[in-house]
Amino acid sequence: MDSRTGADARFVSQPEILPPEPQPGAPQPPEPPQARGWYPPPPPPRRQRRRHWASAPATYWLLGINCAVFIAMVFSGASVMAPTVRQVVIWGGNNGTLVFVYGQWWRLISAMFVHIGIIHLATNMWCLWNLGLLGEPLLGELGMFGAYLLTGFAGNLLSIAVHPGVPGSSESIVGAGASGAVFGLAGVLILLLRSPLLPIPTIERNKLRKNVIYFALINFVIGAGTWFAHTSLQIDNMAHLGGFLSGLALGIPLVPRIGAPRTTFLRRRAFALGGMAFLLILIAWGLRALYTPAAG
């Protein structure tokens, strides 16, 4: 008779489940690396593919529009190297007489997409591409479009204000090109690159800012040199100056998109773009009253 208690009997009646004993000569399972104290390195992080077009879509749209207009000019019969004054005017070149006398104010916008030859186009597009890739992450897509149009408009407006022209006279110059808007972007960047909100080391930020300043100074000097050369094709420094000054004014109330709270950035950008548009309309209205000949 079994003398163990009921508890002991219940304990003994539950057999343990043990792994089968290895048979002699049977293949043994491989020993895991962790048992030897070795762990495999973690997989490398997945690198996201950078989409260059998507990083600055407004810049590439502006490049495409400028190039498309030039291609259309060439297919219409304009010279690739040196379109005539008439061809530039037909495609929307800026001219004080046509704006003030005939009321063709749309030329202040169209002129920033018209270029006088392939070299003129290439140099302006190179500058726009570099400044756009630097500035669009700070301005956003809408800010990039707005800065280009507003500062280009301001540059063309100052150009015809200084050279309003008289029909048939030598002062009735024709202006074209994106350089006024390019200088405007430079002016905006000079102020935005001062922002301590940018997650960029101060030394690198100052280097970028100095490069933009040098770009503006060198091109102002080159533009001034063409006036002393007395060539038929000259650089319109007034358009450059107007674009640059309006860019500085546009950049004063702005904060960069990178580093600033989204609501603050959107509010300041709307104020800057709206205020600049209103100011330019007032200036254009005053110039219209000043230069438009009285009826009768």
C-alpha positions as a printed NumPy array, in Angstrom:
array([[  0.   ,   0.   ,   0.   ],
       [  1.349,   3.362,  -0.98 ],
       [  2.092,   5.503,   2.089],
       [  2.442,   8.897,   0.165],
       [ -0.061,  11.617,   0.883],
       [ -2.659,  12.724,  -1.588],
       [ -0.682,  15.852,  -2.421],
       [  2.413,  13.819,  -3.103],
       [  0.409,  11.464,  -5.249],
       [ -0.967,  14.318,  -7.3  ],
       [  2.552,  15.733,  -7.724],
       [  3.995,  12.431,  -8.881],
       [  1.092,  11.761, -11.222],
       [  2.08 ,  14.853, -13.385],
       [  5.059,  13.692, -15.435],
       [  7.54 ,  16.208, -16.804],
       [  7.775,  16.694, -20.596],
       [ 11.421,  16.328, -21.446],
       [ 13.054,  16.643, -24.887],
       [ 14.041,  13.369, -26.423],
       [ 17.585,  12.297, -25.798],
       [ 19.843,  12.663, -28.821],
       [ 20.436,   9.444, -30.644],
       [ 24.029,   8.478, -31.361],
       [ 25.059,   9.461, -34.879],
       [ 21.992,  11.627, -35.491],
       [ 22.645,  15.184, -36.881],
       [ 22.554,  17.814, -34.156],
       [ 20.744,  21.147, -34.603],
       [ 23.077,  24.11 , -35.125],
       [ 23.943,  26.075, -32.047],
       [ 22.443,  29.599, -32.143],
       [ 24.997,  32.441, -32.375],
       [ 23.626,  33.959, -29.183],
       [ 24.83 ,  30.913, -27.271],
       [ 28.406,  31.769, -28.246],
       [ 27.986,  35.398, -27.177],
       [ 27.764,  36.807, -30.733],
       [ 24.831,  38.849, -32.047],
       [ 24.453,  39.88 , -35.707],
       [ 24.653,  43.632, -36.392],
       [ 21.337,  45.425, -36.927],
       [ 20.309,  45.938, -40.562],
       [ 21.297,  49.342, -41.987],
       [ 18.531,  51.955, -42.015],
       [ 16.605,  52.13 , -45.223],
       [ 17.783,  55.138, -47.2  ],
       [ 14.993,  57.171, -48.684],
       [ 15.421,  58.131, -52.29 ],
       [ 15.591,  61.886, -52.671],
       [ 13.32 ,  63.261, -55.368],
       [ 15.102,  66.311, -56.731],
       [ 12.096,  67.635, -58.649],
       [  9.829,  67.362, -55.631],
       [ 12.34 ,  69.185, -53.427],
       [ 11.754,  72.474, -55.289],
       [  8.75 ,  72.156, -57.645],
       [  8.121,  75.902, -57.986],
       [ 11.705,  76.496, -59.088],
       [ 11.466,  73.84 , -61.786],
       [  8.098,  75.166, -62.948],
       [  9.589,  78.628, -63.341],
       [ 12.574,  77.197, -65.219],
       [ 10.227,  75.262, -67.484],
       [  8.025,  78.264, -68.261],
       [ 11.024,  80.435, -69.15 ],
       [ 12.484,  77.756, -71.397],
       [  9.099,  77.036, -73.027],
       [  8.614,  80.714, -73.884],
       [ 12.061,  80.892, -75.464],
       [ 11.464,  77.714, -77.494],
       [  8.163,  79.138, -78.709],
       [  9.954,  82.342, -79.733],
       [ 12.5  ,  80.373, -81.738],
       [  9.821,  78.295, -83.487],
       [  7.993,  81.494, -84.375],
       [ 11.073,  82.736, -86.236],
       [ 13.051,  84.604, -83.569],
       [ 16.831,  84.317, -83.633],
       [ 18.366,  81.864, -81.17 ],
       [ 21.306,  84.147, -80.419],
       [ 19.887,  87.669, -80.839],
       [ 16.161,  88.236, -81.336],
       [ 15.223,  91.608, -82.759],
       [ 13.62 ,  94.341, -80.669],
       [ 10.337,  93.806, -82.505],
       [ 10.355,  90.092, -81.714],
       [ 11.026,  90.777, -78.03 ],
       [  8.19 ,  93.314, -77.933],
       [  5.778,  90.925, -79.639],
       [  6.497,  88.266, -77.026],
       [  5.932,  90.625, -74.083],
       [  9.082,  92.667, -73.546],
       [  8.83 ,  95.598, -71.146],
       [  8.653,  99.138, -72.51 ],
       [  7.71 , 102.403, -70.803],
       [  5.798, 103.823, -73.741],
       [  3.711, 100.696, -74.235],
       [  2.953, 100.506, -70.523],
       [  2.256, 104.146, -69.674],
       [  0.814, 105.386, -72.954],
       [ -0.993, 102.283, -74.197],
       [ -1.803, 100.752, -70.82 ],
       [ -0.112,  97.403, -71.445],
       [  0.67 ,  96.769, -67.754],
       [  0.76 ,  93.017, -68.287],
       [  4.231,  93.519, -69.777],
       [  5.621,  94.007, -66.281],
       [  4.889,  90.301, -65.719],
       [  5.389,  88.841, -69.189],
       [  8.82 ,  90.46 , -69.576],
       [ 10.283,  88.348, -66.765],
       [  9.704,  85.217, -68.897],
       [ 11.153,  86.595, -72.168],
       [ 14.882,  86.421, -72.957],
       [ 17.088,  88.016, -75.577],
       [ 19.014,  85.031, -76.883],
       [ 20.121,  81.637, -75.629],
       [ 23.06 ,  83.014, -73.617],
       [ 20.785,  85.437, -71.799],
       [ 18.403,  82.58 , -71.012],
       [ 21.146,  80.191, -69.881],
       [ 22.793,  82.635, -67.468],
       [ 19.494,  83.669, -65.899],
       [ 18.27 ,  80.085, -65.572],
       [ 21.553,  79.026, -63.971],
       [ 21.187,  81.749, -61.339],
       [ 17.494,  80.989, -60.828],
       [ 18.195,  77.293, -60.394],
       [ 20.878,  77.846, -57.738],
       [ 18.98 ,  80.485, -55.781],
       [ 15.707,  78.581, -56.13 ],
       [ 17.07 ,  75.329, -54.718],
       [ 18.452,  77.31 , -51.786],
       [ 15.448,  79.562, -51.262],
       [ 12.407,  77.376, -51.899],
       [ 12.889,  75.191, -48.79 ],
       [ 12.83 ,  78.449, -46.79 ],
       [  9.954,  80.11 , -48.681],
       [  7.747,  77.199, -49.666],
       [  6.234,  76.721, -53.132],
       [  3.794,  79.615, -52.871],
       [  6.483,  81.842, -51.415],
       [  8.831,  81.002, -54.275],
       [  6.236,  81.845, -56.915],
       [  5.22 ,  84.99 , -55.063],
       [  8.781,  86.23 , -54.559],
       [  9.633,  85.655, -58.233],
       [  6.555,  87.467, -59.556],
       [  6.528,  90.354, -57.079],
       [ 10.225,  91.176, -57.184],
       [ 10.336,  90.737, -60.965],
       [  7.36 ,  93.095, -61.243],
       [  9.103,  95.609, -58.968],
       [ 12.288,  95.463, -61.04 ],
       [ 10.44 ,  96.042, -64.303],
       [  8.439,  98.848, -62.696],
       [ 11.578, 100.693, -61.574],
       [ 13.099, 100.189, -65.023],
       [ 10.272, 101.985, -66.843],
       [ 10.013, 104.582, -64.075],
       [ 13.636, 105.598, -64.716],
       [ 13.35 , 105.152, -68.513],
       [  9.695, 105.92 , -69.335],
       [ 10.622, 106.596, -72.944],
       [  9.064, 108.665, -75.644],
       [  7.671, 106.967, -78.767],
       [ 10.358, 106.938, -81.447],
       [ 13.159, 108.192, -79.183],
       [ 16.335, 106.407, -78.133],
       [ 15.129, 106.44 , -74.536],
       [ 12.285, 104.069, -75.384],
       [ 14.217, 100.98 , -74.335],
       [ 12.882,  97.424, -74.284],
       [ 13.65 ,  95.243, -71.295],
       [ 13.298,  91.505, -70.808],
       [ 14.62 ,  88.688, -68.684],
       [ 14.281,  87.005, -65.29 ],
       [ 17.252,  88.805, -63.758],
       [ 15.113,  91.294, -61.812],
       [ 13.327,  88.39 , -60.115],
       [ 16.638,  86.596, -59.584],
       [ 18.016,  89.647, -57.767],
       [ 14.798,  89.739, -55.773],
       [ 15.362,  86.175, -54.595],
       [ 18.891,  87.139, -53.616],
       [ 17.53 ,  89.994, -51.503],
       [ 15.064,  87.699, -49.74 ],
       [ 17.753,  85.101, -49.024],
       [ 20.167,  87.644, -47.572],
       [ 17.644,  88.328, -44.809],
       [ 16.296,  84.794, -44.341],
       [ 19.807,  83.376, -43.958],
       [ 20.286,  85.579, -40.908],
       [ 17.548,  83.723, -39.024],
       [ 18.749,  81.834, -35.927],
       [ 15.798,  79.463, -36.405],
       [ 17.568,  77.633, -39.218],
       [ 19.077,  74.289, -38.113],
       [ 22.375,  75.158, -39.761],
       [ 25.67 ,  75.912, -37.993],
       [ 26.285,  79.641, -37.797],
       [ 29.519,  79.4  , -39.784],
       [ 27.841,  77.585, -42.673],
       [ 24.875,  79.956, -42.606],
       [ 27.174,  82.97 , -42.798],
       [ 29.072,  81.418, -45.715],
       [ 25.864,  80.912, -47.681],
       [ 24.777,  84.466, -46.949],
       [ 28.129,  85.906, -48.044],
       [ 27.96 ,  83.953, -51.295],
       [ 24.558,  85.472, -52.073],
       [ 25.862,  88.975, -51.265],
       [ 28.908,  88.457, -53.507],
       [ 26.631,  87.242, -56.297],
       [ 24.579,  90.443, -56.123],
       [ 27.624,  92.743, -55.956],
       [ 29.459,  91.081, -58.841],
       [ 26.429,  91.225, -61.103],
       [ 25.775,  94.868, -60.236],
       [ 29.36 ,  95.659, -61.264],
       [ 29.022,  93.693, -64.5  ],
       [ 25.784,  95.488, -65.274],
       [ 27.366,  98.879, -64.692],
       [ 30.194,  97.968, -67.047],
       [ 27.836,  97.496, -69.98 ],
       [ 26.662, 101.104, -69.69 ],
       [ 30.218, 102.391, -70.09 ],
       [ 30.749, 100.074, -73.056],
       [ 27.875, 101.778, -74.962],
       [ 26.766,  98.549, -76.62 ],
       [ 23.346,  98.111, -78.199],
       [ 22.556,  95.272, -75.771],
       [ 22.958,  96.413, -72.175],
       [ 22.141,  94.995, -68.765],
       [ 19.214,  96.733, -67.11 ],
       [ 20.644,  97.602, -63.713],
       [ 17.444,  99.416, -62.754],
       [ 15.521,  96.163, -63.04 ],
       [ 18.218,  94.481, -60.939],
       [ 18.093,  97.231, -58.322],
       [ 14.301,  97.238, -58.161],
       [ 14.174,  93.476, -57.771],
       [ 16.899,  93.469, -55.125],
       [ 15.362,  96.251, -52.996],
       [ 11.905,  94.697, -53.171],
       [ 13.443,  91.354, -52.18 ],
       [ 14.962,  92.942, -49.083],
       [ 11.612,  94.519, -48.232],
       [  9.831,  91.204, -48.769],
       [ 12.289,  89.373, -46.534],
       [ 11.92 ,  91.702, -43.529],
       [  8.625,  90.268, -42.178],
       [  9.356,  86.687, -43.272],
       [ 10.543,  83.777, -41.178],
       [ 11.995,  80.635, -42.81 ],
       [  9.724,  77.63 , -43.192],
       [ 12.511,  75.46 , -41.768],
       [ 12.725,  75.996, -38.018],
       [  9.707,  78.275, -37.523],
       [  6.287,  77.049, -36.311],
       [  4.039,  76.344, -39.285],
       [  1.314,  78.756, -38.223],
       [  3.842,  81.551, -37.7  ],
       [  5.47 ,  80.915, -41.052],
       [  2.163,  80.879, -42.956],
       [  0.92 ,  84.026, -41.232],
       [  4.136,  85.977, -41.837],
       [  4.366,  84.805, -45.448],
       [  0.794,  85.859, -46.19 ],
       [  1.458,  89.257, -44.631],
       [  4.704,  89.725, -46.601],
       [  3.26 ,  88.711, -49.982],
       [  0.012,  90.602, -49.513],
       [  1.72 ,  93.726, -48.221],
       [  4.244,  93.75 , -51.079],
       [  1.508,  93.277, -53.69 ],
       [ -0.505,  96.16 , -52.215],
       [  2.557,  98.425, -52.104],
       [  3.475,  97.71 , -55.725],
       [ -0.075,  98.433, -56.868],
       [  0.067, 101.809, -55.112],
       [  3.414, 102.656, -56.721],
       [  2.175, 101.598, -60.166],
       [ -0.954, 103.718, -59.695],
       [  1.176, 106.743, -58.82 ],
       [  3.472, 106.241, -61.803],
       [  0.47 , 105.874, -64.077],
       [ -0.837, 109.243, -62.918],
       [  2.633, 110.778, -63.371],
       [  3.536, 109.468, -66.815],
       [  0.223, 108.867, -68.578],
       [ -0.496, 111.804, -70.889],
       [ -3.655, 113.731, -70.155],
       [ -6.558, 113.075, -72.496],
       [ -7.349, 115.841, -75.006]])
